[in-house]
Amino acid sequence: MKLISLDALEPGKLLGRPIYNEKGTLLLGSGVAVTSRYLRRLKEMGYTSVYIHEKGYEDIEVKDVISDKTRREAVSAISETFESVRASASADRDARVALDRGKVTNVADKIVDDLTSAGDQIMDLIDLKSFDNYTFLHSVNVSVLTVMTAYGTGKFTSIDLRDLAMGALLSDIGKAHIPLEVVQKQGRLSVDEFRVMKKHPQIGYEILQHKSSMKPTVASVALQHHEYFNGSGYPNALSSKNIHIFSRYTALADVYDALTSDRCYKRRLPPHVGIEYLKLGRGTHFDPDTLDDFARHIALYPAGSTVVLNSGERAVIVSNNPKKIDRPLVRVLTTPDGTEIAKPFEIDMATNTEYQIQSVQF
């Protein structure tokens, strides 16, 4: 399977991974041939890349850390929850009725079950979002990334992980009470708009703690996920260990997923650059210990990505080594001058340290 930019995609290629809308409904399935009309529509929706089946890439597996079914159900549940809570606000109804705790608990359990049944994992997939489905896929991704990281430490019980999954899924629920023109604005928020947006952690906490009777640990994620380790965050300028550990993990996942997602006003950053941005906030924005935990679970160069080596050769990432996350197994496809190699060969960068990845091609 190969990750390819839509600008480079030729009609007729077969999709390697399915594409879903903002409610978790299948739009295009794996194996569907991409027509010119599909290609145009995907670009209009805000997609910039897709996975395709490609000759020479057949054995390269691109696997999600949770099942497609779980991800689809989670996106659907969060979409419905946001819509219900937003409707309750406009109709002045009780959010306790609007927020279906059973539905959220169910998908949180499935996320935890998928992640823990497979053992310690790394995120080895570029998650593709459109402008339309960003909010809900983002919520699910944040939950998956936080639970995957926390589980990898071995420090949390299954109940802890479920509470973390729920807290991360609902961390942005306060945005359901923020005007849509602010939440969906295509571009940088004004000072006044950002002042309004900064209210969403407190609003989310009120919805979860006081109106929905969620556990304090679950509600605290909504309240604290924009607090910074050095006390410069909001809404309460908490610092260091005064920020709950769940919120410290969620803050990392929230920023990382935003950085590595396409938005209408910016292109996504590749994973290795996203992690470097997080590291710039070490000890200021982010807890150094949780940052180290998080970084260990992100493949810097996900399988199926095309890269250029310091030798000038072009290669594809075949697989990643969890113990040496920055030294993947690559398959060399071309010579430095761009000539295709008749018999591509593989280099294990974990043992061949003279090789470096120079750039990533989209």
N, C-alpha and C positions, 0 to 999 in steps of 0.2 A: 504494500500500500504506500502511496506517495502523497505528501502534502504539496499542493500546488496553488499558486496564485490564480485567481479568476482571470487576470489579465493575460496569463500564459496558457489558460485552459482552452483546448480546442473542442468544439462540439463533437459529440459522439463518444467521448470518454465515459467510463462507467464509474459512478460514485462508489467510494469505498466505505463510507460511513453515512448513516441516515441523517436527514436534516428535519428538525422539528420547529413548529411555530411557538409563539409565546405561551400557549396553553398546553404544550406538550403533545400536540397532535402532529402526526407524521405528515411532512410535506413531500419529501422525496426519499425513497428507500435506497438502501445499499444495492448496488447492481443496476440502478436506473441510468440509462444513457442521458447525458446532459445535452439537451438541444440548445439551439441559439436562443429560443424563447426562455427556457429555464435559466440560461446563463445571464440573460438580460435582467430577468426578474430577481435572481439572486443578488446581482449588483445593486438593483434598486432597493432591495431590503437591507443592504448594508454589509453583506458578506464580502470578504476579500479573498478567502482561501477555502478550499475543500480538500478532502481526501479522495483519491481516485485509485482504481486498480490500474496498474501499469506493468508492462512487460519488464522483467528484471527486478521487480519489486514484490513479486508474488509472495515470497516467504517472509516479508517484513510485517510483523504483527503490530498493529496499533490498537491497544486495548485500554478501555476505560477502567478505572478502579472500582466503579460500581456498574451494575448491569444497566442496559438501555431501558429496561422496564422500570427499574427503580428511579432512574433519572427522570424518565417521562412522567411517572406518577408524582414525583416530588415537584417538578415544575408545574404540573397541573394543580396540585394542592396549594402551592404558594400563590399561584395566579388567582385561584378562587378565593383564597384567604384575603389577599390584598383588595380584591374587588369588593368582597363582602364588608371588610372594615371601612373601606372608602365610602361605600353606600350607607353604612351605619352613621358615618360622620355627617354626610349631607342630609340624611333623614333624621338626624338627632336621635338615633336609636342606641341601645346599649351595646357596646363593643363585646360584652360578655357573650351575647347571643351570636354576634357576627363572627367571632373567632372560634372556629371548630377545633377545639383542642384535640379531639380524638383523631381527626384527619392529620394534623401536624405530627402528633405523637406516632401515628402509624408510619408515616414516611421517614421520620427520624429513626425509628427502629429499623426500618429496611436499609437505610444508609449505614447505620452501625453494623447490622448483620452482614451486609455485603463487604464492608471494609475489614471487619474482624475475621470473617471466615476465610479470607484470602491471605491472612498474615500481614506482616509489615510490608508496605508497598511504597512505590514512588509514582508521582504523577508524570506519566510518559505520553501525554496526549495534549495537542493543541485543541482547546475547547472552542468551537466556532459559534459565534453569536451574531445575530443581526441587530440592527438598531431597535427593532420592535421587541425582541425577546430578551434584551439585555437584563432588565430589572429582575426577572424571575430566574433566569439561568444564573445570574450573578449570585442571588441568594442561595441557590442550590450548590453552586461551586464553592462558596465561602463555607458552607456547612461541611461539604466533603473534604475540603482542604484542612479545616480545623480538626475534624475528627481523625483524619488520616495521620496528622502530625501528633495529636495527643495520644492516639493509640500506640504509635511507634515508640513513645517514651516508656510505655509499660507502667505508668504511674496512676492510671485511672481505671475505675471500675466500669462495668457495662452501664450502670445507672448514670455515672458521671458522663460517659460518652453520649448517652441518649440526651441528657440535659444540655450538653454542649451542642449536639446536633440541632436540637430545637431552638436554642438561643441564637445560634448562627443563622438558621433558616429565617428567624423572625427579627434579626438584628435591625433591619430597615423598615419594620412594620409601621413605624412612626411616619414614614413618608406617605402613607395612605391618607394622612390628615394634612399633608402639605399640598398647596395648589398645584394642579397638574402642569400649569404653564411654567412653574419653577422646576418641578421634578423632571419634566420632559424637555426643558430648554435645550436647544441645539447650539451650544457654545458656552463660554465662560459666564458664570453668574455675576450679576452686579453686586455691589456691597450690600444693598438692601435685600436682594434675593438670597444671598448667602446667609444673611442674618436670619431669614425665615427658614432656610434649609437647616441651619444649625439647631433648630428646635426639635428636629425629629428624634434624637436620642431620648430626650425627656418625655416626649409624647409617646414614643414606643414603650418606654418604661411604665408610664401610666396605664397604657392599654394592657400590657402583659401582667403587671403586678397588681394593680388596683381594680381593673375592670375585667380581667380574665382569670385572676387568681393563679397565675403561673408561679412556679417556684422562684424565690429570690435569685437563685443562681442563673435561671433562664432569663429572667427579666433584666438582670444586671448586664447581660451582654448587649442588649439594646441600648442601655444607658451609657455604657463605658467604652464602646468599640471605637470611639473617636478621641479617647484620652491618649495622651502621649507619655512615654516613660519619664520624660524630664518635667512633666507638669504643665506643658504648654498647650495641651489639648482642650477639648470641651466635652460636656457642659460644665464640669466641676473642677477642672484643673487638677485632677488626681495625678499622682506620680508613683513610680516604682511599684512596690508590692501592694500599694493601696488599690491598684487596679487588679480586679479579679483575674486569675490565670486564664479563665475562659475568654475574657475580653482581650487579653494580651495576644492569645492565639488568633482570635477572630480579627483583630486589627491588622495583623500581618496578611491573612488571607484576603481581607477586604481590599487592601491597597494593591496586593499582588494581582488579584483577578482584574481589578480596574485597569492597572497598567498594561496587562497583557490581553486586553479586549479591544476590539475595534469600536469606536464611537463615531457619531456623525462628524465630530470636529477633530478627530485624531486617529491615526493608525495605531494598531496594537504594537507593543514592544515584544520582541522575542523573549522567551523565558530567561535566558541567561542575562539579558539586560534588565529585566524586571527584578531578578534577584540582586543584581548589583545596585539598583536603586534602593531596595530595602536595606542593603548593607550600609548605604550612606546614612541611614537613620539609626544606626546601631548606637544604643545608649542614649539617644535623644528622643526620637519617635518610638523606638522599639526596644523591648527587653532583650538584651544580648543573648540570654539563654534560650528564650523561646524562638528568637530569630535563627539560632543555630539548629534547633529542632526542626523548624520549618524548612530551612534550606536543604536539609538532608533528604527531604521527601519530594523535591522538585527536580525533574530531569532538565538540565540546562539546554540540552539539544534533543528534543523528543524524537522517537523513532519515526522514520518516514521523512524527516527533514533533510533538505539538501544543503550541504556545507562546502566551503572551499578551505582546503588545508594550507598550511604554510608552505607546502611544496608546490602550490599552485594547482594541484589536482582537485577535481570536483568529486565529491563523495556523498553517499546517503547514509544516514544513521540507521544501523541495523538493529542495535539494542543498546541498553544502558546498563552499567554496572552500579548497583545500589551502594557498593562500598567505595567506589571512585566515581562519583556522580558527574565529574567533569571530564572523564576519560572513557568515552563510549567505544563500542565496536563499530567501525565504519566500512563501507564497501566503496572502493575507488572506481569511478565510472569513466573519467576522462583523464587524458594527459594534461599537463600544464597549459598546452596550447589549445585545449578544447576538443581534441580528437577523441572520439569514443573508443574505449578499450574493448577489444573483442571478447576477452575473458576477464571481466571485473574480478578484482581480488580484495580480500578483507584485511584490515589492519586493526589489531586490538590496541587502542591507544593507552590502555592501562599498563601495557608492557613495552610498548614502543613510544617511549617518552620524547623522542625527537620530533614527533608530530604534534602540531597544534592546530586547533580550529581557528581559522583567520576571520571567516565571515559566514553568515547564514544567508541563503538565497530564498526568497519568497516566490 
